[in-house]
Amino acid sequence: RSMRTLLKNGTVIHVFTGEKEKTQVLLEDGRIAGVGSYSDGDADRVEDLDGTYICPGFIDGHIHIESSMLLPAEFARAALPHGTTAVVADPHEIANVCGAEGIRFMLEASEGLPLTVYVMIPSCVPATRFDEAGARLEAENIRPFYGCPRVLGLGEVMSYHAVAAGDAGLLRKIDDALSRGLVVNGHAPLLSGKELDRYIAAGVGDDHECSSAEEAMERLRKGQHILIREGTAARNLESLLPLFDEPFAGRCLLVTDDRHPADLVEQGHIDDIIRKAAAAGKDPVTGIRMATIQAAEYFGLRRVGAVAPGYRADLLVLDDLESVAVRDVYHAGKKVVSKGRVLPFA
């Protein structure tokens, strides 16, 4: 029999319902074996977490790791103490310089880390046909990447005017992703009305560029998901705080887009966004749901993003809910952060 670990007397955040419950969590083989009335005798190892909270690991739904100026392994070391156990990365910055080789490098460099790096394949290299870049990626150049299990879809479609104009090459990239049941990220600041309708109708499922609640609400009403961004270069959280209330909250994710290393180390990552929203009077559980199960379900990640039987044991132990004070982090059932310190990994 494999090793079983019991986390007892913690208060579990149930992301499916928003409830909090003091209970036991049993881990086995990198998964959650059960949540409920388990005893010390059910496990080989027991941790008493009395007075703490247990929630799923945070998922950054849109980030360019290159903007952190760190390689994926070093990014993981910086982000893990803040509770991030997965990111959805768009490597369009390195792809703009190195093309497909840059994408391959990011996939290889992020393999096997104690933080899962999912990848969206850059859609616009160069960003527009007027831009200069080190490479040009057409649909046939990016199609092979969809064979990688960590690739979740097509990265932000920045050339939104080309979509509205019916650009055949770009629409082919979008259709390639949609035909595989994958996500297509958006990037269309201030687009509205009929142009927005055409953009969404082409299959673009979300946007992280909204700078006002009104802009975001139009997109939500038209079926998009909103990625609430609070990074280094752009900070939209304050303007988008109304989205933490229903009927909007259930279709929102939390993202940083660009996070420079000093901000990552000193201020935090997704935990910083939840903390700021809580300081503004919003329920931290709402932020946790945005950063966990809502991100996982939007990107089609099965059995990820919840403290529930059968789900991957990416878990956080929080000393305090309001301040999102991360104490311990588990990735696939293995403790990778203990009392705020990253444990060694290759």
C-alpha positions in Angstrom: 0.0 0.0 0.0 1.2 3.5 -0.8 2.0 6.2 1.8 -1.1 7.9 3.2 -1.0 11.4 4.8 -3.8 12.7 7.0 -4.3 16.5 7.4 -6.6 16.7 10.4 -8.5 19.5 12.1 -8.0 22.1 9.4 -10.9 24.1 8.0 -11.5 23.2 4.4 -12.6 25.8 1.9 -15.2 24.0 -0.3 -14.8 25.8 -3.6 -17.9 24.1 -5.1 -20.2 25.7 -2.5 -18.2 28.5 -0.8 -18.6 26.8 2.5 -16.0 26.4 5.2 -15.8 23.1 7.2 -13.5 21.8 9.9 -12.7 18.3 8.8 -10.0 15.8 7.8 -8.3 15.4 4.4 -6.6 12.1 3.4 -3.9 12.1 0.7 -2.6 9.1 -1.2 -0.7 8.7 -4.5 -0.7 12.4 -5.2 -4.5 12.6 -5.0 -7.0 13.4 -2.4 -8.3 10.0 -1.2 -11.1 11.5 1.0 -12.5 14.4 2.9 -14.4 13.7 6.1 -14.3 11.5 9.2 -10.9 10.0 9.0 -8.8 9.0 12.0 -5.1 8.7 12.7 -5.3 5.0 12.0 -6.3 5.6 8.4 -2.9 7.1 7.6 0.8 6.5 7.8 1.6 10.1 8.6 -0.5 12.7 10.4 -0.4 16.5 10.5 -2.6 18.4 13.0 -3.6 21.6 11.3 -5.8 23.0 14.0 -6.5 26.7 13.5 -5.5 26.8 9.9 -7.4 26.7 6.5 -7.0 24.2 3.7 -7.7 25.3 0.2 -6.7 24.3 -3.3 -3.4 25.6 -4.8 -3.8 28.8 -6.8 -3.8 28.9 -10.6 -2.7 32.0 -12.5 -4.9 31.9 -15.5 -2.7 34.1 -17.8 1.0 35.0 -17.4 4.1 35.5 -19.5 6.9 33.9 -17.5 9.4 35.8 -19.5 8.3 39.0 -17.9 9.4 37.7 -14.6 12.9 37.6 -16.1 13.3 34.2 -14.5 13.6 30.7 -16.0 10.6 28.5 -15.2 12.4 26.7 -12.3 13.4 30.0 -10.6 9.9 31.4 -11.3 8.5 28.3 -9.4 10.8 29.0 -6.5 9.5 32.6 -6.2 5.8 31.8 -6.8 5.4 28.6 -4.7 5.6 30.3 -1.3 2.7 32.5 -2.4 0.5 29.4 -3.0 0.7 29.2 -6.7 0.8 25.6 -7.8 -0.1 26.1 -11.5 0.1 28.8 -14.2 -1.3 29.1 -17.7 1.6 30.6 -19.5 1.6 32.3 -22.9 5.3 32.3 -24.2 4.6 34.8 -27.0 7.5 37.0 -25.8 10.1 34.3 -26.4 8.2 33.2 -29.5 8.4 36.7 -31.0 12.2 36.4 -30.8 12.8 32.7 -31.4 9.7 31.3 -33.0 8.7 27.7 -32.5 12.1 27.0 -30.9 11.3 29.4 -28.1 8.0 27.6 -27.4 9.8 24.2 -27.3 12.4 25.6 -24.9 9.7 26.8 -22.5 7.9 23.5 -22.6 11.1 21.6 -21.9 12.3 24.0 -19.2 9.0 23.8 -17.4 8.8 20.0 -17.4 8.7 18.2 -14.0 8.6 21.2 -11.8 6.7 21.3 -8.4 4.5 24.0 -10.1 2.6 22.9 -13.2 3.2 25.1 -16.2 0.4 24.8 -18.7 1.0 26.6 -22.0 -1.1 28.5 -24.5 0.4 28.6 -28.0 1.1 32.1 -29.2 -1.5 33.2 -31.8 0.1 36.4 -33.1 3.8 36.2 -34.0 4.3 38.9 -34.9 1.6 40.7 -33.0 0.3 42.4 -36.1 1.4 42.3 -39.8 3.0 45.7 -39.3 5.3 44.5 -36.5 8.8 43.2 -36.8 9.7 40.0 -35.1 12.3 37.3 -35.1 9.9 34.8 -36.5 6.5 34.3 -38.2 4.3 31.5 -37.0 1.5 30.3 -39.2 -1.2 27.8 -38.4 0.9 24.9 -39.7 3.9 25.9 -37.5 1.9 25.8 -34.3 -0.4 22.9 -35.0 2.2 20.2 -33.8 2.2 21.7 -30.3 -1.4 20.6 -29.6 0.0 17.1 -29.1 1.6 18.2 -25.8 -0.7 17.4 -22.8 0.2 20.6 -21.1 -0.9 22.7 -24.0 -4.4 24.1 -23.3 -5.2 26.2 -26.4 -4.4 29.3 -28.4 -2.8 32.3 -26.7 -4.2 35.8 -26.7 -5.5 36.9 -30.0 -4.1 40.4 -30.0 -4.9 41.3 -33.7 -8.6 41.7 -33.0 -9.1 43.9 -36.0 -7.8 41.1 -38.2 -10.4 38.8 -36.7 -13.2 41.3 -37.3 -11.9 41.7 -40.9 -12.0 37.9 -41.5 -8.2 37.3 -41.8 -8.1 33.7 -43.1 -4.7 32.8 -41.4 -5.8 33.9 -38.0 -9.2 32.3 -38.2 -7.5 29.0 -39.2 -5.5 29.2 -36.0 -8.6 29.8 -33.9 -10.5 27.0 -35.7 -7.6 24.6 -35.1 -7.9 25.1 -31.3 -11.7 25.1 -31.2 -11.8 21.9 -33.2 -9.8 20.2 -30.5 -12.1 21.5 -27.8 -9.4 23.9 -26.5 -9.6 27.5 -25.2 -8.9 30.6 -27.3 -7.6 33.5 -25.2 -8.5 37.1 -26.0 -6.9 40.5 -26.0 -9.2 43.3 -27.1 -9.0 46.4 -24.9 -12.1 48.7 -25.3 -13.6 46.6 -28.1 -17.4 46.9 -27.9 -20.6 46.6 -29.8 -20.7 44.9 -33.2 -16.9 44.5 -33.5 -16.9 42.8 -30.1 -19.7 40.5 -31.4 -17.6 39.5 -34.4 -14.6 38.8 -32.2 -16.5 36.6 -29.8 -18.4 34.9 -32.6 -15.1 33.8 -34.0 -14.5 31.7 -30.9 -12.5 34.0 -28.5 -13.5 32.9 -25.0 -12.1 35.4 -22.6 -10.3 38.7 -22.1 -7.8 40.0 -19.5 -7.6 43.6 -20.9 -10.8 45.1 -19.3 -10.1 48.3 -17.4 -13.7 49.1 -16.2 -16.5 47.0 -14.8 -18.8 48.2 -17.5 -16.5 46.9 -20.2 -16.2 43.6 -18.4 -19.9 43.2 -17.9 -20.7 43.6 -21.6 -18.3 40.8 -22.3 -19.7 38.6 -19.5 -23.3 39.1 -20.9 -22.0 38.1 -24.3 -20.5 34.8 -23.0 -16.9 35.6 -22.4 -15.0 34.8 -19.2 -13.1 37.7 -17.6 -9.6 37.3 -16.4 -9.2 39.9 -13.6 -5.7 41.3 -14.0 -3.4 42.7 -11.3 0.2 42.5 -12.4 3.1 44.9 -12.6 2.5 46.7 -15.8 -1.3 46.8 -15.6 -3.4 46.8 -12.4 -7.2 46.5 -13.0 -8.4 45.0 -9.8 -9.7 48.2 -8.2 -11.8 49.0 -11.2 -13.1 45.4 -11.5 -14.0 44.8 -7.8 -17.8 44.8 -8.7 -17.1 41.5 -10.5 -16.5 39.8 -7.1 -20.2 40.0 -6.6 -22.9 37.9 -8.3 -24.1 37.5 -11.0 -20.5 38.1 -12.3 -18.1 36.4 -9.9 -18.7 32.8 -11.2 -17.3 33.5 -14.6 -14.1 35.3 -13.5 -10.5 34.2 -13.0 -7.5 35.9 -11.4 -4.4 36.6 -13.5 -1.2 38.6 -13.3 -0.2 38.7 -17.0 3.2 40.3 -16.2 4.8 40.1 -12.8 8.3 41.5 -12.3 10.6 39.7 -9.8 10.6 42.3 -7.1 6.8 42.5 -7.0 6.6 38.7 -7.0 8.9 38.3 -4.1 7.9 41.3 -2.0 4.1 41.6 -2.8 3.2 38.2 -3.8 1.3 36.6 -6.7 -2.3 35.4 -6.9 -2.4 35.6 -3.1 -1.8 39.4 -3.4 -4.9 39.8 -5.6 -7.1 37.9 -3.1 -5.6 39.8 -0.2 -6.3 43.2 -1.9 -9.8 42.2 -2.8 -10.4 41.2 0.8 -9.0 44.5 2.1 -11.6 46.2 -0.2 -14.4 44.3 1.5 -14.8 41.3 -0.8 -15.1 37.7 0.4 -11.6 36.0 0.2 -13.5 32.7 -0.5 -14.8 34.3 -3.8 -11.2 35.1 -4.8 -10.1 31.6 -3.9 -12.8 30.1 -6.1 -11.8 32.4 -9.0 -8.1 31.2 -8.6 -8.9 27.5 -8.3 -11.9 25.6 -9.5 -13.1 28.4 -11.9 -9.7 28.5 -13.6 -9.5 24.7 -13.7 -13.0 24.3 -15.2 -12.5 27.0 -17.7 -9.3 25.5 -19.1 -10.7 22.0 -19.0 -8.4 20.7 -16.3 -10.0 17.5 -14.9 -9.8 16.8 -11.2 -7.8 19.9 -10.5 -8.7 22.9 -8.4 -10.6 21.6 -5.4 -10.2 19.8 -2.1 -12.4 16.8 -3.0 -12.0 13.1 -3.5 -10.0 12.1 -6.6 -8.7 15.6 -7.2 -5.0 16.2 -7.5 -3.5 17.1 -4.1 -2.4 20.6 -4.9 -3.2 22.1 -1.5 -2.4 25.1 0.6 -2.4 25.4 4.3 -3.2 29.0 5.3 -2.5 30.5 8.7 -5.1 33.2 8.1 -7.8 33.5 5.5 -8.2 37.3 5.3 -4.5 37.9 4.8 -4.0 34.7 2.7 -1.0 33.8 4.8 0.4 30.7 3.1 2.2 28.3 5.5 2.5 25.0 3.6 2.1 24.1 0.0 1.5 20.6 -1.4 2.0 19.8 -5.1 0.6 16.4 -6.2 0.6 15.3 -2.6 4.2 16.2 -1.9 5.0 19.1 0.5 7.0 21.6 -1.5 6.8 24.6 0.9 7.0 24.2 4.6 6.4 27.1 7.0 6.8 29.5 4.1 10.1 28.1 2.8 10.6 26.3 -0.5 11.9 22.7 0.0 14.8 21.7 -2.3 14.0 20.4 -5.8 16.2 19.7 -8.8 
